[in-house]
Amino acid sequence: MILCAIDLGRVLTATALMTGAGLLLGAVIGLVARLFRVEGDSRVDLVTELLPGANCGGCGKAGCRDFAKSVVAGENPPGKCPVSTREQVGAIALALGVEVGEVVPKKAVVRCSGTLFTSDRVAYYNGILKCSSAMLVGGGPKVCRYGCLGMGDCARKCPFGAIEIVNNLAVVHEELCVGCGSCAAVCPRGVIAIVPASSAVHVYCNSPEKGAEKRKVCRSACLGCGKCVRKDPDKFELTASLARVKYSAPEPPDAAAVEAVGCPTGALSTIRDHYMAIRKGSAAK
């Protein structure tokens, strides 16, 4: 009986000590939490709610909340979010009492028209179906070292499902694209550009090599012949052997301009005609 009483006393003492230590530790934690508490800014929560929540990184931030913090801090204007509609941007600006900032809708364009049927292969690739992986094996299966590899890294990365792989070539669906730039960031060839959404005409080639060399490996490449520049120098420019649309022109080229130029390989094309040509497996004419 004495031993049992002693053991019970020890148990009660140990329990009391543990309880006291727990209460003391809890009080210390509570005090530290109060002393070092960082008050949240309700405006960040508000802006985050008003943003589309895509977390695409097109604004240059890690996600929508990170972008919201930068807007509240005055580091970025609301209009820098490429996904937000004008209404959303306006609501954020009104809520914070700041300027909207420049809102220029953007779209992605894959500057290549080299399909399975128009571009030559140096070998057949039988590895991981990723452009980044194929690049490690001799630079990829296509002879052209500047074109789209067509293995879908960009399509898998796009949070809006705006990219389709057709005949081994990535094609952007403009009605779904918001110009966030996620696709361009993962393209190992740098084939994807982010351009003004108002442009309906592009040069679907990315190779700076001479026209004769490009023609040997791709029937739809830009030859650098300069027909477009001679026809309308206000809308087109030529750098080395590669033509480009002047996206900053007051009046960007349209279907009529493309028809007037008559590009011999179809590298200069409207978005619609380019897509139709890719589906058919040949260069636009």
ROFI-745188 format. One line per 4 residues: number of its first residue (from 1); their letters; for each residue x, z, y of N, C-alpha, C. Coordinates in steps of 0.001 Angstrom, whole numbers, plus 524288, in hexadecimal, padded with zeros to 5 digits. Atoms other than C-alpha are relative to their C-alpha. Example, Ala and Ser with C-alpha at 12.3 -4.5 7.8 and 13.67 -1.06 7.14 Angstrom:
2
1	as	8037A,80000,7FB5A,8300C,81E78,7EE6C,80384,80000,804B0  7FCCC,7FFC4,7FB5A,83566,81BE4,7FBDC,7FCFE,802DA,80442
***
This chain:
285
1	milc	8033F,80000,7FB44,80000,80000,80000,80359,80000,804E2  7FC7F,7FFCD,7FB79,80B2E,8031E,80947,80282,7FAC4,800FE  7FD82,80521,7FF82,811EF,7F63E,80666,7FC37,7FC09,8022D  803F8,803B3,7FE16,80546,7EEB2,808BB,7FF0F,800C9,805CB
5	aidl	800DE,7FEE1,7FA7F,8036B,7F5B6,815BD,8047F,7FDE7,8034A  7FB63,801F4,7FD33,81154,7F252,819CB,7FFD3,7FA14,80082  80033,805B7,7FFF0,80F9B,7E406,81608,7FBD6,7FE12,803C4  80436,80182,7FC81,802B9,7E332,81D5E,801A3,800A8,805B6
9	grvl	7FE24,7FF0A,7FAB0,80922,7E90A,8295D,803B2,7FBC2,801CB  7FC53,8042B,7FEA5,813EF,7DEF4,828E9,7FD25,7FAE7,80131  80302,804D2,7FF30,80A1C,7D3F1,827C3,7FD4F,8000B,80543  802BB,7FF9A,7FB03,8024F,7D8FA,83342,803BE,7FF8E,80499
13	tata	7FC0D,80041,7FBD8,80E9E,7DAA5,83B5F,801DB,7FA6C,800D6  7FE2D,8056E,7FFA6,81365,7CCE9,8382E,7FBDA,7FC86,8026C  8044F,8031D,7FDD6,80610,7C752,83B45,7FF7C,800D4,805DA  80069,7FEC7,7FA70,8059B,7CE3D,84840,8046B,7FD7E,80317
17	lmtg	7FB8C,8026D,7FD58,8133C,7C979,84BD0,7FF59,7FA19,80080  800C4,805A7,7FFDD,8100F,7BB61,84840,7FBBB,7FE82,803DB  80446,80110,7FC5A,80357,7BC02,84FCE,801D8,80092,805A1  7FDF5,7FF1D,7FABD,80A39,7C191,85BA5,803AA,7FBB1,801B4
21	agll	7FC5B,80434,7FEC1,814FE,7B764,85AED,7FD1A,7FAED,80121  8031C,804C1,7FF1E,80ACE,7AC93,859DE,7FD62,80006,80546  8029F,7FF91,7FAEF,8035A,7B1A6,865A2,803E5,7FF55,8047A  7FC00,8006C,7FBF4,80FE6,7B2E6,86D80,801E0,7FA5E,8009D
25	lgav	7FE48,80573,7FFD5,81464,7A533,869CC,7FBDC,7FC87,80275  80440,8030C,7FDB2,80713,79FB2,86D3E,7FFC7,800B3,805DA  80017,7FEF3,7FA5C,80794,7A647,87A85,80475,7FD3B,802BF  7FB76,802AA,7FDB5,8153B,7A0DB,87D1A,7FF01,7FA20,80063
29	iglv	8011E,805A0,7FFFE,81104,79315,87948,7FC0A,7FEA6,80437  803F5,800E7,7FBFA,8050C,79423,881FA,80245,8003E,80574  7FD8E,7FF70,7FAE3,80D4A,798C6,88D6F,80370,7FB51,8014E  7FC97,8048D,7FF31,81741,78DD3,88BB4,7FCC4,7FB1B,8011C
33	arlf	80364,8048B,7FF3C,80C57,783CE,88AAF,7FDC0,7FFEA,80582  80227,7FFB2,7FAB8,8067C,788A6,89779,8042D,7FEEA,8041C  7FBCE,800AB,7FC2F,81397,788E0,89E7C,801DE,7FA59,8005B  7FDD7,80550,80026,817D3,77B43,89A42,7FBD4,7FBD0,7FF52
37	rveg	80439,803C7,80092,80A95,774B1,899FF,8007C,7FBB4,8041D  7FFEE,80488,7FC7F,80A7C,7670B,89FD7,7FA6A,7FE28,800C5  80555,80192,7FEE1,7FDD0,763F7,8A673,7FF64,7FA13,7FF66  800FE,8059A,800AA,7F857,756C6,8A244,7FD4C,7FDC3,804CF
41	dsrv	80272,802A9,7FB98,7F40F,74CD7,8AC5A,7FB21,7FD37,7FDFE  804E9,8024F,801DC,7E5C9,7496C,8AA56,7FF97,7FA39,8014D  8001E,80587,7FE8E,7E83F,73C68,8B100,80257,7FC8C,7FBB2  7FDA7,802ED,80455,7F0C6,73824,8A5A1,7FBF0,7FF21,7FBBF
45	dlvt	80425,8007C,803E7,7E58B,73ACF,89C59,7FBEF,7FBFA,801BE  803E5,803A5,7FDF1,7DC49,7333C,8A52F,801E2,7FA61,7FF98  7FDDA,80550,80035,7E530,72755,8A62F,80073,7FE24,7FA5E  7FF97,80163,8058D,7E7A0,7279A,8978B,7FAB7,7FE4F,7FDD9
49	ellp	80546,8015D,801BF,7D8FD,72745,89541,7FE4C,7FAB0,8021E  8018E,804F0,7FD97,7D769,71BBC,89E7F,8031D,7FB59,7FDF4  7FCCD,80431,80239,7E243,713E4,897F2,7FD9B,7FE30,7FAD0  80268,80225,804C2,7DEBA,70B20,88C5C,801AF,8029B,7FAF0
53	ganc	7FE59,7FD37,804B7,7E666,71364,882A7,802AA,7FC9C,7FBF1  7FD72,80384,803C2,7EDC1,70802,87C7C,8054A,801FF,7FE46  7FABF,7FE03,80130,7FAE3,70F0D,87CF0,803AE,7FBA4,7FE51  7FCFD,804A0,80182,80148,701A9,87C7A,80587,7FFFA,8022F
57	ggcg	7FAD1,7FFDA,7FDA5,80CF4,704D3,8851B,80105,7FB98,803D7  7FF45,80467,7FC74,80AC0,6F8F3,88DB5,80153,8019E,8058C  7FED3,7FDFB,7FAC9,80C2F,7016F,899D2,8059B,801FC,80066  7FAB5,7FDFB,80012,819C6,70597,895B0,8005A,805BF,7FE92
61	kagc	8001F,7FA86,8017D,81582,7133C,891C4,7FEC8,8008E,7FA31  800B4,7FF19,80597,81436,7197E,88468,7FA5B,7FF66,7FE44  80584,80061,8015F,80574,71965,884CF,7FCB0,800E1,804D0  80399,7FF8A,7FB96,7F961,71AD7,88D4F,8009F,80529,802EC
65	rdfa	7FF77,7FAF2,7FD4F,7FB48,7294D,8901C,8050B,8002F,80323  7FB0D,8002B,7FD37,80969,72727,893DE,7FF78,7FCAE,804F5  800F3,8034E,7FB6B,80507,71C3B,89CF7,7FCA1,802E1,803FB  8035D,7FCF5,7FC82,7FA65,7250D,8A28F,80338,803EA,80327
69	ksvv	7FC9C,7FC4C,7FD3E,804BE,72F22,8A5F2,8030E,7FD44,8044B  7FCF1,802DD,7FC1D,80CC3,724D3,8ACFF,7FCA3,7FE41,8049D  80391,8018B,7FBCC,800E1,72048,8B4BB,7FED0,804A8,80382  8011E,7FB3B,7FD04,7FD79,72E31,8B8DD,804C1,8019A,8033B
73	agen	7FB29,7FE9C,7FD3F,80BBE,73057,8BCA6,80175,7FC05,8042F  7FEE2,803FB,7FC17,80B74,7240E,8C4F8,8044B,7FC3D,7FE80  7FBC9,8036E,801C4,8159E,71D07,8BCB9,7FE1B,7FA74,7FEF7  80243,80524,80135,80C97,711D1,8B8E8,7FA91,7FF8F,80259
77	ppgk	8055F,800C6,7FE35,8004E,70BE6,8BEC4,7FC64,7FF45,7FB56  803A4,800AB,8045F,7F414,70B99,8B637,7FFF4,7FA75,7FDDD  8003C,80574,801A1,7F4C4,6FCCE,8B5E3,80453,7FE4B,7FC66  7FBBA,8018E,80370,80133,6FCE3,8ADD2,7FE70,7FFE8,7FA42
81	cpvs	801DE,8002E,8056F,7F960,6FF09,8A169,7FDEC,7FA89,7FEE7  801A5,8055F,800F7,7F808,6F14F,89BAE,7FADE,7FF86,7FD0A  804A6,80025,80343,7EC6C,6F4FE,8933B,7FB10,8016A,8030A  80482,7FE2A,7FD06,7E393,6FB69,89D45,7FD36,7FB85,802CB
85	treq	80315,803C8,7FD0D,7D898,6F386,8A335,8005E,80166,805CE  7FFFF,7FEEB,7FA61,7D736,6F27B,8B1EA,7FC99,804C4,8013A  8037C,7FB8F,7FF2A,7CC18,6FC3C,8B110,802C2,80527,7FEA7  7FD35,7FB4B,8018C,7D485,70629,8A9E0,80444,8015C,803EE
89	vgai	7FBE0,7FF23,7FC28,7DFCB,7046A,8B35C,7FDAF,80217,80516  80296,7FE41,7FB38,7D688,705EE,8BED5,7FE19,80598,7FF9F  801F0,7FAB2,800CF,7D0A6,71256,8B917,80477,803F3,8004F  7FB76,7FC7D,7FFD3,7DE29,71868,8B75B,801ED,80096,8059D
93	alal	7FE32,7FFDC,7FA96,7E247,714C1,8C524,7FC54,80346,80362  803E7,7FD02,7FD02,7D5AC,71A73,8CAA3,80063,805D0,7FEC7  7FFB7,7FA81,80198,7D710,72709,8C2E0,804CF,802BB,80245  7FB28,7FDAE,7FE0C,7E507,7292E,8C791,800C8,7FF2E,805D5
97	gvev	7FF5C,80123,7FA79,7E35E,723B3,8D52F,804F9,7FD06,80122  7FB35,80311,7FF5C,7EE7C,719F7,8D376,7FEAE,7FA30,80016  800B8,8059E,8000A,7F06B,70B69,8D4B2,7FFB2,7FDFF,7FA65  80094,80245,80533,7EC8D,70307,8C933,80521,7FDCB,7FE01
101	gevv	7FB3C,802A5,801A5,7F959,6FBAE,8C8F8,7FEB5,7FA81,7FE43  800DC,80573,8016C,7FB1C,6ED88,8C559,7FE0A,7FF92,7FA60  80233,800D8,8052F,7F2A7,6E976,8B9E4,8004B,7FA2F,7FECD  7FF4A,80579,80185,7F76B,6DCB7,8B40C,7FF54,7FFA0,7FA1C
105	pkka	800CC,8007B,805A6,7F183,6D9EA,8A6A0,80447,7FCB1,7FD78  7FBD1,802BF,802C8,7FBD8,6D5A7,89CEE,7FE3B,7FE88,7FA7E  800DA,801A6,80566,7FBEB,6CEAF,88FDB,8054B,7FEDC,7FD80  7FB45,8016B,802DE,80610,6CC7F,88569,7FFB0,7FA4E,7FE5A
109	vvrc	7FFBD,80561,801F6,80A83,6BEE5,88193,804C3,7FF88,7FC77  7FBB8,800E7,803AB,812CF,6BB2A,875D7,8024B,7FAA8,8014B  7FD9D,804D4,7FE26,81C19,6B0E4,87B2D,80298,7FCFE,7FB85  7FE11,80300,80470,81D60,6A916,86EC1,7FB77,7FCFB,7FDA4
113	sgtl	803F5,8030E,802BE,81602,69E6C,8679B,80219,7FDF5,7FACD  7FD90,801A9,804E2,81EA8,69D46,85BB5,7FD4B,80237,7FB36  802D1,7FE53,804AA,81595,69E2E,85002,802F3,7FE65,7FB11  7FDD0,801B6,804FE,8184C,69BEA,841A7,8009D,7FA15,7FFCC
117	ftsd	80028,805B7,8004D,8157F,68D9D,84438,80348,7FD4A,8042C  7FD1A,8028F,7FBC5,81D32,68B33,850AE,80597,801E5,80093  7FAAA,7FDFB,7FF91,8297B,6937A,84F34,802A6,80025,7FAAB  7FCFF,80022,804E3,83436,692BC,844F6,801DC,80570,7FE76
121	rvay	7FE0A,7FB0D,8021B,838DC,69DB9,83C42,80593,7FF49,7FE10  7FAB6,80005,80214,846CA,6A10F,838E9,7FFFD,80244,7FA7A  80082,7FD9A,8052B,84244,6A8D1,82CFE,7FA8E,8024B,7FF83  804FC,7FD5A,800E6,83667,6AF3E,826E3,8010E,805D6,7FF92
125	yngi	7FF32,7FA58,7FFC7,8358C,6BDAA,829B8,7FC6A,802B0,7FC14  802FD,7FD33,803F6,83144,6C69B,81EA7,8015F,805CE,80046  7FEC1,7FA7D,7FF3E,832A7,6D432,8242B,7FB75,802DD,80274  80403,7FCF1,7FD58,82B3F,6DE65,82BED,7FD7B,7FC9F,80432
129	lkcs	802D1,80368,7FC65,820C4,6D787,833C7,7FFF2,80259,80581  7FF6D,7FE1F,7FAA2,825DF,6DBC3,84105,803FB,7FC8F,802C2  7FC5E,80338,7FCF8,82C47,6D3AF,84BA3,8053A,802CB,800AF  7FB38,7FD01,7FF30,83610,6DE93,84E32,80363,80019,7FB19
133	saml	7FD0D,8000B,804E7,839F7,6DE98,83FD4,80241,7FA91,7FEF6  7FE37,8055C,800DF,83ADD,6CFCA,83EE8,8049F,7FEA5,8037C  7FBB2,80101,7FC63,843E3,6CFAA,84AB4,8053A,801D9,7FDCC  7FB2E,7FDE2,80248,84DBB,6D779,842C7,80229,7FC86,7FBB4
137	vggg	7FE51,80384,8043C,84E62,6CCCB,83881,80107,7FA9E,80257  7FE7D,8050A,7FDD4,85585,6C1A7,83EF6,7FCF4,7FE67,804D0  802E0,8014F,7FB44,84D0C,6C27E,84B26,7FA83,7FE10,7FF16  8054E,801C9,8011E,84085,6BEC0,84436,7FFE8,7FAB1,7FD6A
141	pkvc	8005A,804DD,80303,83B9D,6B30A,83C79,7FFB5,7FAFA,8033A  8007F,804C0,7FCD9,8392E,6A990,847BB,80542,7FE4E,8023F  7FB24,80211,7FDD2,8440B,6A0B7,84C83,8007E,80180,805BF  7FFFD,7FE84,7FA7A,8404D,6A33E,85AB3,800CD,805DA,80086
145	rygc	7FEBA,7FA7C,7FF63,84641,6B028,85EC4,7FD20,80289,80493  802B6,7FDF7,7FB64,83D27,6B1E1,86A4C,7FA14,80050,7FF39  8059A,8004E,800DA,82FBD,6AFF6,8644E,7FDAA,804A3,7FD2A  802F9,7FBDD,802A3,8254F,6B8A3,85E79,800EF,7FFD3,7FA1C
149	lgmg	7FF23,7FFB4,805A0,8282B,6BD44,850A0,7FAE3,80061,7FCF7  80534,80023,8025A,819B4,6BEFC,84DF0,7FEE2,803D3,7FBAA  800E9,7FC38,8042F,81A4E,6CB0E,8455E,7FCA2,8049C,801BB  80418,7FC69,7FE64,810F7,6D30B,84D84,80173,8054B,80220
153	dcar	7FEAE,7FAFA,7FD9B,81895,6DE43,85398,7FC92,800F7,804CB  8031C,7FF8D,7FB35,8115B,6DB8A,86041,7FA3E,800F5,7FECA  80583,7FF64,80174,8041C,6DA76,859A6,7FEE3,8058A,7FE18  800B9,7FAAF,801F7,805D3,6E77D,852C2,80079,80406,80460
157	kcpf	7FF2D,7FC54,7FBBA,80A41,6EE02,85F52,7FB8F,7FFE7,803F6  8041B,80090,7FC09,7FF2B,6E8E0,867E6,7FB79,803C5,7FEED  80440,7FC40,800E2,7F532,6F3EF,8699D,7FA97,7FDAF,800BA  8050F,8026B,7FEE4,7EA77,6EA40,86D0B,7FEAE,7FB79,7FC4F
161	gaie	800F6,8042E,803C0,7EB8C,6E0AF,861BC,7FFD1,7FAA2,8028A  8003A,804DA,7FCF5,7EE64,6D5A6,86B4A,80396,7FBB6,7FDFA  7FC3B,803DC,801E9,7F8D9,6CE99,86350,7FEC8,7FE82,7FA62  80104,8022D,8052E,7F6A7,6C5DC,8579E,804B7,7FCBC,7FE58
165	ivnn	7FBD1,80343,80210,800D6,6BF86,84EEE,7FD8C,7FB32,7FD7A  8023A,804E6,801E6,7FD38,6B147,84CB7,80469,7FC3C,7FEB2  7FBEF,803A7,801A7,805EB,6A831,844D9,80574,801D2,8018A  7FAE2,7FDA9,7FF13,81182,6B170,84657,8016E,8004F,805CD
169	lavv	7FF19,7FF8B,7FA5F,80FD9,6B28A,85514,7FC26,803E6,8025C  8035F,7FC31,7FD68,80A8D,6BDC0,85D4E,7FD09,7FD64,80476  80355,80234,7FBEC,7FF33,6B9FC,86624,7FCE7,80471,8027F  802BC,7FBE8,7FD25,7F944,6C2AC,870A7,7FA75,7FE37,80154
173	heel	80568,8010A,7FE7A,7EA80,6C320,87243,7FF21,80283,8055C  80024,7FE0C,7FAA7,7E936,6C45A,880F5,7FB44,8036E,80125  804A8,7FCDF,7FEF0,7DB84,6CA0E,8806A,80095,805A7,7FE1C  7FF12,7FABD,80205,7E0E0,6D5F0,8792A,804D3,80291,8026C
177	cvgc	7FB12,7FE01,7FDE9,7EE31,6D753,87F8D,7FF33,80286,80557  80041,7FD4B,7FAF7,7EFC0,6E0F8,88AC4,8054F,8001C,802B9  7FADE,8003E,7FD89,7FE16,6DE76,88D88,802FC,80518,80003  7FD5F,7FAEF,8001F,802E8,6EBDD,88979,805D6,7FF82,7FEDE
181	gsca	7FA77,800E6,80108,80FE2,6E63A,884D6,80208,80256,7FAF7  7FE3F,7FDA8,804EB,8104A,6ED39,877B8,8026D,7FBEF,7FC65  7FE0C,80434,80363,8125C,6E051,870B5,8055D,7FE24,801BD  7FB06,801DE,7FDED,81D5E,6DBEE,879A0,8046E,803D0,7FECD
185	avcp	7FC09,7FC01,800DE,82473,6E8C3,8777D,8023F,7FFDF,7FA7B  7FE27,7FFF0,80570,82582,6E6C9,868BC,801EE,7FAB1,7FE24  7FE47,80539,801A8,8289A,6D832,8686D,805F2,7FFA4,8002C  7FA42,8001D,8000E,836E3,6D70B,8641A,8024C,7FB17,8026F
189	rgvi	7FE23,804E1,7FDB1,837E1,6C945,8697C,7FEDE,7FFA3,805E1  8015E,8003E,7FA79,83253,6CC3B,876FB,7FCAE,7FB48,8014F  80331,804AC,7FF55,8288D,6C138,87548,7FB14,80113,8033B  804F7,7FEB1,7FD77,81CF5,6C87A,87B26,800E8,8019D,805AE
193	aivp	7FFB8,7FEBD,7FA72,81B2F,6C8EF,889E3,7FAC8,80223,801DC  804BF,7FDE4,7FD94,8115E,6D086,8921B,7FF5D,7FD34,8053A  800D0,80364,7FB76,80BB9,6C769,89C5D,7FAAA,80115,80276  80527,7FF47,7FD99,8004E,6C732,8A5F7,7FBA1,7FDCB,7FCA1
197	assa	80462,8019F,80356,7F35C,6C652,89EC9,7FD3C,7FB35,80220  802A3,80477,7FD98,7EECD,6BBDC,8A846,8022D,7FAC7,7FE39  7FD92,804E8,801AA,7F807,6B1CC,8A26A,7FDDC,7FE34,7FAC0  8022C,80239,804D7,7F1F5,6A8F0,89824,803A4,7FBF2,7FDA3
201	vhvy	7FC41,803F6,801C7,7FDFA,6A054,8964F,80556,80290,7FF55  7FAD3,7FDD7,80101,80B1A,6A3BB,89053,80389,7FBE0,7FD89  7FC35,80329,802E6,81788,69D79,88B3E,8012B,80300,7FB05  7FF7A,7FD43,80500,81780,6A114,87CE2,8052D,7FEAD,7FD5D
205	cnsp	7FABE,800A8,80220,8261B,6A0CB,87AA8,80376,80417,80294  7FCA2,7FBD7,7FE02,830D7,6AADC,87C56,805C3,7FEAD,7FF88  7FA8F,8016A,80106,83D40,6A379,878E6,802A4,7FD8B,804C2  7FD22,8022F,7FB94,84746,6A0E3,883AC,803B4,7FB8F,7FE79
209	ekga	7FC61,8040B,801C1,84EBD,69716,87B5F,7FE66,7FA9A,80208  80116,80548,7FE27,84F97,688BF,87EDC,7FB9F,7FD7F,7FCD6  80498,80259,80262,843C0,6807C,87BED,8010D,7FD48,7FADA  7FEC0,802DE,804CA,84A59,67809,871AC,800E5,803B8,7FB6E
213	ekrk	7FEFC,7FC2D,8041A,84ECB,683FD,86A0D,7FAF3,802A7,7FE40  804FA,7FD83,80158,8416D,68A55,86AB3,7FC8F,7FC53,7FCD7  8034E,803E0,8029A,83AB7,67DE1,86670,80165,7FF63,7FA3B  7FE47,80080,8056B,842BE,67DC6,859EA,7FD76,80416,7FC71
217	vcrs	801EF,7FBB6,8033E,83CFE,68AA5,85551,7FA53,80178,8011D  8056B,7FEB5,7FEB6,82FAB,68B52,85C05,7FD7C,7FB7B,802E7  8029B,8047F,7FD9F,8266E,68026,85F0E,7FC8B,80174,80494  80368,7FE67,7FBB3,81EBD,6882F,868E3,802E6,802E7,8044D
221	aclg	7FCD8,7FD35,7FC1F,829F0,68D7A,87119,7FFEC,7FD3B,80546  7FF5D,80249,7FAC6,82B86,68B65,87FB4,80535,7FD24,8002C  7FB45,8032F,7FFED,8355C,68063,88188,80318,800A0,8050C  7FD53,7FF80,7FAFD,838D4,68414,88F63,8004E,7FAD8,802E6
225	cgkc	7FFE7,80538,7FDA7,8357E,6763A,8939D,7FEB4,80017,805D3  80132,7FF74,7FA7C,83061,67AFA,8A0AA,7FB38,7FD15,801EA  804AC,802D8,7FE54,823D1,67301,8A0B1,7FC4A,80379,8031F  80396,7FC71,7FD63,81BD9,67ED3,8A49D,801DE,8015F,8057F
229	vrkd	7FDCB,7FE9A,7FAEE,82509,68268,8AFB9,7FF99,7FB78,803D1  80066,8049D,7FC91,82551,674A0,8B50C,7FA57,7FF05,8019A  80588,800E3,7FEDD,8168F,673DF,8B442,7FDE1,803FB,803D7  8020D,7FBE5,7FC99,813E1,680D8,8BAD9,803FB,8046C,8007E
233	pdkf	7FBE5,7FC01,7FF69,81FCF,688AA,8BF71,7FE01,80535,8020C  80232,7FB18,7FE18,816E7,692E5,8C591,7FDF8,80368,7FB8F  80249,7FD1D,80467,81192,696D0,8B83B,803C0,800BD,7FB70  7FC5C,7FFB3,80466,81D26,694B2,8AF1F,805A1,80030,801F7
237	elta	7FA70,7FFD6,7FEC5,82BB5,6973B,8AF05,8031E,7FF0F,7FB05  7FCAA,8013D,80478,8370E,69381,8A648,80512,8030B,80079  7FB17,7FD22,80046,8422F,69C70,8A26F,80302,7FE0B,7FB50  7FCFC,80284,80434,84CA8,6957C,89A9F,7FC83,7FC10,7FD39
241	slar	80337,803B2,802F9,844C5,68EB7,88FF4,7FAC6,80261,7FE6C  804EB,7FD68,80145,83897,6971F,89067,7FC7E,8004E,804CA  803D2,7FFDB,7FBB9,82C9C,69559,898F5,7FCF4,80519,7FFCC  8032A,7FB4E,7FFA3,82499,6A0C4,89DBA,7FBB4,7FF2F,8040B
245	vkys	8043D,7FFF7,7FC32,817AF,6A2A3,8A4BE,8016E,803C9,8045D  7FF3C,7FC81,7FB93,818E8,6A85F,8B259,7FB1F,8036C,8008D  8048E,7FC91,7FFFE,80FAB,6B3BE,8B083,7FEC9,80230,8056B  800D6,7FE04,7FAB9,8117A,6B7BF,8BEA7,7FDAD,7FBE9,803A9
249	apep	80231,80423,7FCC1,80C1F,6AACA,8C3A1,7FA87,80171,801D1  80540,7FEC9,7FE02,7FFF7,6AC0F,8CC4B,7FBA8,7FDD9,7FC88  803C6,80266,8038B,7F8C1,6A2E2,8C326,802B9,7FEC1,7FAD9  7FD6D,800FA,804FF,7FD64,6A3EC,8B50A,7FDEF,7FB04,7FD85
253	pdaa	801B4,804D8,8027F,7FCB7,69786,8ACC1,7FB4C,800CA,7FC71  8049C,7FFD1,80357,7F037,69466,8A57B,80035,7FB74,7FC23  80031,80426,803F6,7EBF2,68AD6,89AEE,80112,7FAA5,8025E  7FF1D,80501,7FD67,7EC05,67FA0,8A4AB,805CA,7FF1E,80103
257	avea	7FA61,8006F,7FF0F,7FA36,68272,8A80D,802E6,7FEBB,7FAFF  7FD8F,80113,80512,7FDEB,68271,899B2,7FF2A,7FA50,7FE7B  8013D,8056F,80151,7F71F,67578,89798,80317,7FC32,80365  7FD1E,8035E,7FC6E,7FDC3,66FA8,8A388,805C1,7FFA0,7FE7D
261	vgcp	7FA82,80000,80194,80B2F,67390,89E83,800C7,7FCE6,7FB02  7FF77,802BD,804F6,8092A,66E92,890A9,804F2,80188,7FD1D  7FB50,7FE0F,802B5,81384,67726,88A1C,800AC,7FD2B,7FACB  7FF42,80325,804BC,81982,66EDD,87F2C,7FFE0,80305,7FADB
265	tgal	80000,7FCEA,804D8,81A4D,67A0D,87561,7FB68,803CB,7FFB6  80454,7FC50,7FFF4,80E88,68225,87968,801AC,8058D,8010C  7FE30,7FAB7,7FECC,816F4,68DD0,87D1E,7FD25,8022E,804BC  80327,7FE76,7FB89,80FB6,68E1C,88A0F,7FA4D,7FF2B,7FE8B
269	stir	8055A,80065,801E9,801B4,69113,8869D,7FC97,80451,80244  803B0,7FBCB,7FEAB,7F58C,698C3,889F3,7FFB7,803BB,7FB60  80080,7FC1D,8042C,7F2D2,6A50B,88227,7FC76,7FDF8,7FBA5  803C5,801E4,803D9,7E735,69EC5,87B72,80254,7FBA2,7FCAC
273	dhym	7FDD2,8046B,802ED,7EE16,69222,877B8,80481,801B2,7FC80  7FBB0,7FDFA,8032D,7F9F4,69991,872EF,7FDE6,80283,7FB04  8023A,7FD64,80494,7F197,6A1D9,869EC,7FDB8,7FC0D,7FC2B  80249,803F8,8036C,7EA43,69606,864B0,80448,7FCFF,7FD1C
277	airk	7FBBC,802DA,80273,7F71E,68F17,86218,8029D,80345,7FBC1  7FDA3,7FC85,803DD,7FCB5,69AE5,85AFC,7FC9D,8005A,7FB22  803A0,7FFC6,8046B,7F09A,69BAF,8527C,8005E,7FB05,7FCB1  7FFA3,804F8,802CC,7F232,68D58,84EF9,8055D,7FF40,7FD86
281	gsaa	7FAC0,80067,80237,80093,68F27,84C4F,80377,7FC03,8028B  7FCB8,803E0,7FD4A,805E4,68587,8563C,80051,8016D,805B8  7FF55,7FEF6,7FA72,80A8F,685C4,86440,7FBA9,7FD65,8030C  80419,80233,7FCA9,8007B,6837E,86EE2,801E1,7FAFF,80284
285	k	7FEA5,804F1,7FD83,8002F,675E3,87497,7FCBC,7FF49,804E4
***
